[in-house]
Structure formats: C-alpha cells, structure tokens
Amino acid sequence: MRKNIVAGNWKMNTTVPEGVQLAKDVCMAVAQTPGIKCQVILGVPFTHLTAVNQVIDKNYVMLAAENCADHDKGAYTGEVSAAMVASTGADFVILGHSERRGYYNETIDMLKTKVDLALEAGLKVIFCCGESLDERKAGTHFEVIKNEIVGSLFHLSADQMANVVIAYEPIWAIGTGETATSDQAQEIHAFIRSLLCEKYGQQVADDTTILYGGSCKPGNAPELFAKSDIDGGLIGGASLKCADFMGIVTAF
C-alpha cells in the first residue's frame, strides 16, 4: 500500500539555528497531534542536514536533502554527493525540482544519473516532474511529463521503484499564487499512475506515492488530498511556518 506523504521543501531559506528550531517545532507538533495519517518529511539545505537530523525523532519526521551531485566523488568543487547526503542521516533526496531544471539546466540524462547514485547510496528519491505555463497552453504537458519520467526513471527495476516517490509540480503554479484545480491535479496524477501501470504493472502503480507540488496550502490541501491519485504534497513556502505546514499535514 502506498503511503500518504507531506514533505516540506525549505529551498534556500533559514540559517542553521533557524532551521533547527523549525524542525524541532514541526517534530514536536507532529508528536503531539494524534491521528496523523501521513508520513512527514523535511527537505532542508545541505548545511542543515546533520544538525536537523540530531534534533528530530524519525518516528515522527523523516529528513530529505534538496539535491545531490551527478558524480559519486572527485574534483567537483562545491558539489555534494549522494553518499555524503546519506552520511548525514538523511532518508530522502529531492531530485529534478523545476528550479533545478530551470535555473541550473539539469537534464533528463543528468537526473537519471542522480537517481541511480541516490538509490545506490541507500536514499529514497522524491522525483519531481511538471510542465511550464507555455507547455500547458500548447497542450504538450502530458508529453513533457512522460518524457521526464520515462527518461529518468523507467530504466529502474520494479524493486527500485519502491524507493521512488513522484512529485507533480505544475511550474506555472509555483510561487505565483496560482494553483492547479483539484481536477487538473488529479488528471495528471492519474496519467502518471497510468504510465507506471503500463511499464511496471498495476501493483507498482498502486504502490507508488504521487505528491502534488504546486502552491499547496492549508486552505486547499483537503480538496487536493481527497482525490484518489493525490497522495500528499511537496510543500514550498507553507513549510517555512510550523502552523501552516501542520495545517497541511492534518488535512488527511
């Protein structure tokens, strides 16, 4: 059975002390809230990983890095390998976020390599995919998403796919105040699940968690999460305030 997940993505926000306090607050809130029906993950900057890992209880909150390198080691100044990420105590790594694709020119082939290195290091992967506003207007959004998933994930075995979570992010709805309607989001999530079914069969498709990653907030989370193929959210801005994040966590 697939898991419901609410994962925060702090992006380039908070100092280490601020992040440690936020992580403590979230972990305490999760621990003190009965009946939570989702796995909670905090995606934090590289600089925060070790410190945050020391203050959270993995019974309540898991830890993710926001990226990793496409090399395992070597002369790549400023890069952080998947093995380095794993050594901090992180459980997950977020790969393929639209900001990484857009600002840093991460390609489908590069992300395929990152996925492999992350899984080899024992990390689980939150793999992001999604279309721009121009691509949606042009009606090519299904093709874009299919290419991203097939190109970076479909070389994996069914057993490896058990360690992959997919996050759909309509790029046009990130940081813009826009949000895909719950029906628009459900349509894409169902499409992604159909791709998984075609490649791996119904069981893998049913077991794979697919998150919505486009300006999810406490106000719209219940409607989104009520959809049959939306298994939670990858949360940006709303994950930087404990109360807002918990408003999404408790939406299930």
C-alpha positions in Angstrom: 0.0 0.0 0.0 1.3 3.4 -0.9 1.9 6.0 1.8 0.4 9.4 2.2 3.3 11.9 2.5 3.6 15.6 3.2 7.1 16.8 2.5 8.5 20.3 3.2 11.0 21.8 0.8 12.6 24.8 2.5 14.6 25.7 -0.6 17.3 28.4 0.2 15.8 29.6 3.4 16.7 29.7 7.1 20.0 29.8 8.8 21.1 26.6 10.6 19.8 27.8 14.0 16.5 28.9 12.5 16.2 25.6 10.7 17.0 23.6 13.8 14.3 25.5 15.7 11.7 25.0 12.9 12.5 21.3 12.7 12.1 21.0 16.5 8.8 22.8 16.3 7.5 20.6 13.5 8.6 17.4 15.2 7.0 18.3 18.4 3.8 19.3 16.7 3.6 16.0 14.8 4.4 14.1 18.0 1.6 15.9 19.9 -1.0 15.6 17.2 -2.9 12.3 17.5 -4.2 10.5 14.4 -1.9 11.9 11.8 -2.3 9.8 8.7 0.7 10.7 6.6 4.5 10.4 6.7 6.1 13.8 7.4 9.4 14.7 5.7 11.5 17.9 5.9 13.6 18.8 2.9 16.4 21.1 4.2 19.5 22.8 2.8 22.8 20.8 2.8 24.2 22.9 5.6 21.3 21.9 7.9 21.2 18.2 7.4 23.4 16.9 10.2 22.1 19.4 12.7 18.4 18.8 11.9 19.0 15.0 11.9 20.2 15.3 15.5 17.0 17.1 16.8 14.2 15.2 15.0 12.7 11.9 16.0 12.4 9.6 13.0 9.2 8.1 14.5 7.6 11.3 13.5 9.6 13.2 10.9 12.0 12.0 8.2 14.8 14.0 6.6 15.5 14.9 2.9 18.2 16.8 1.1 17.1 19.1 -1.7 19.5 17.8 -4.3 22.7 15.7 -4.8 25.5 15.7 -7.3 25.6 13.6 -10.5 29.0 12.2 -9.6 29.9 9.9 -6.8 33.1 11.7 -5.8 36.1 13.6 -7.1 37.2 17.1 -8.2 33.8 18.8 -8.3 34.2 21.8 -6.1 31.1 22.8 -4.3 29.1 19.6 -5.1 27.6 17.2 -2.5 27.4 13.5 -3.4 24.5 11.2 -2.7 26.8 9.2 -0.3 27.7 12.4 1.5 24.0 13.2 1.9 23.3 9.7 3.2 26.1 10.0 5.7 24.3 13.0 7.4 21.4 10.7 8.3 19.1 11.9 5.5 16.5 9.4 4.4 15.4 11.0 1.1 16.7 13.4 -1.6 14.6 15.6 -3.8 15.6 15.4 -7.4 14.5 17.2 -10.6 12.8 20.1 -9.0 11.7 22.6 -11.6 14.1 25.2 -10.1 17.0 22.9 -10.6 15.9 22.1 -14.1 15.2 25.7 -15.0 18.0 27.7 -13.2 20.8 25.1 -13.3 20.0 23.3 -16.6 19.6 19.8 -15.1 18.7 17.5 -17.9 16.8 14.2 -18.1 20.1 12.2 -18.5 21.7 14.1 -15.6 18.8 13.3 -13.4 18.8 9.6 -14.4 22.4 9.5 -13.1 21.4 11.3 -9.9 18.6 8.9 -9.3 20.9 5.9 -9.7 23.5 7.4 -7.4 20.9 8.3 -4.7 19.4 4.8 -4.7 22.9 3.2 -4.6 23.7 5.4 -1.5 20.6 4.0 0.2 18.5 7.1 -0.2 14.8 7.2 -1.3 14.1 9.6 -4.1 11.4 12.3 -4.4 11.4 12.8 -8.2 9.8 16.0 -9.5 8.2 16.5 -12.9 5.9 19.1 -14.4 5.1 21.5 -17.2 5.6 25.2 -17.7 2.7 27.6 -18.5 3.7 27.7 -22.2 3.7 23.9 -22.3 0.3 23.6 -20.7 -1.1 26.3 -23.1 0.4 24.4 -26.0 -1.2 21.2 -24.9 2.1 19.4 -24.6 2.0 18.9 -20.8 1.3 15.1 -21.0 4.2 14.6 -23.4 6.6 16.7 -21.2 5.8 14.8 -18.1 6.0 11.4 -19.8 9.4 12.3 -21.3 10.7 13.4 -17.8 9.5 10.2 -16.1 10.4 7.7 -18.8 13.8 9.3 -19.4 15.0 9.5 -15.8 13.1 6.6 -14.1 12.0 3.9 -16.4 15.4 2.2 -16.5 14.8 1.2 -12.9 13.5 -2.2 -11.8 10.2 -2.6 -10.0 12.1 -3.2 -6.8 14.0 0.1 -7.2 10.8 1.9 -8.0 9.6 1.0 -4.5 12.1 3.6 -3.2 10.8 6.4 -5.5 8.2 9.0 -4.8 7.0 11.1 -7.7 6.0 14.8 -7.2 4.0 16.5 -9.9 4.7 20.3 -9.9 2.8 22.5 -12.4 5.6 25.0 -12.8 3.1 27.7 -13.6 1.6 27.3 -10.1 4.8 27.5 -8.0 5.4 30.8 -6.2 2.9 32.5 -8.4 -0.2 32.2 -6.1 -1.8 30.1 -8.8 -2.9 26.6 -8.0 -4.0 23.9 -10.3 -7.6 22.9 -9.6 -8.0 19.6 -7.8 -9.4 18.2 -11.0 -6.4 19.4 -13.1 -4.0 17.9 -10.5 -6.0 14.6 -10.3 -5.9 14.3 -14.1 -2.1 14.5 -14.2 -1.7 12.2 -11.2 -3.9 9.6 -12.8 -1.9 10.0 -16.0 1.4 9.4 -14.1 -0.1 6.3 -12.5 -1.2 5.0 -15.9 2.4 5.4 -17.1 3.6 3.4 -14.2 1.0 0.7 -14.8 2.0 0.4 -18.5 5.7 -0.1 -17.5 5.6 -2.0 -14.3 2.0 -3.3 -13.8 -0.9 -2.4 -11.6 0.7 -3.3 -8.3 3.7 -1.0 -8.7 1.4 1.8 -10.0 -0.9 1.3 -7.0 2.0 1.3 -4.5 3.8 4.4 -5.8 3.2 7.6 -3.9 2.5 10.6 -6.1 2.6 14.1 -4.5 1.2 17.4 -5.6 3.8 20.2 -5.6 2.1 23.4 -6.7 1.3 26.0 -4.1 -0.5 23.7 -1.7 -1.7 25.5 1.4 -3.9 24.6 4.4 -6.9 26.0 2.6 -6.7 23.9 -0.5 -5.0 20.8 0.9 -8.1 18.9 1.9 -9.7 19.2 -1.5 -6.5 18.1 -3.3 -5.8 15.2 -0.9 -9.4 13.9 -1.3 -8.6 13.0 -4.9 -7.9 9.3 -5.4 -4.5 9.6 -7.0 -3.1 12.5 -4.9 -1.2 11.0 -2.0 0.0 14.2 -0.4 2.1 17.3 -1.2 5.6 18.6 -1.7 5.3 21.9 0.1 7.4 25.0 -0.5 6.6 28.3 1.2 4.0 26.9 3.6 6.6 24.6 5.0 8.6 27.5 6.5 5.9 28.2 9.2 5.1 25.3 11.5 1.4 26.3 11.8 0.9 26.4 8.1 2.8 23.2 7.5 0.8 21.4 10.2 -2.4 22.7 8.6 -1.4 20.7 5.5 -0.2 17.6 7.5 -3.5 17.4 9.2 -5.5 17.7 6.0 -5.7 14.0 5.7 
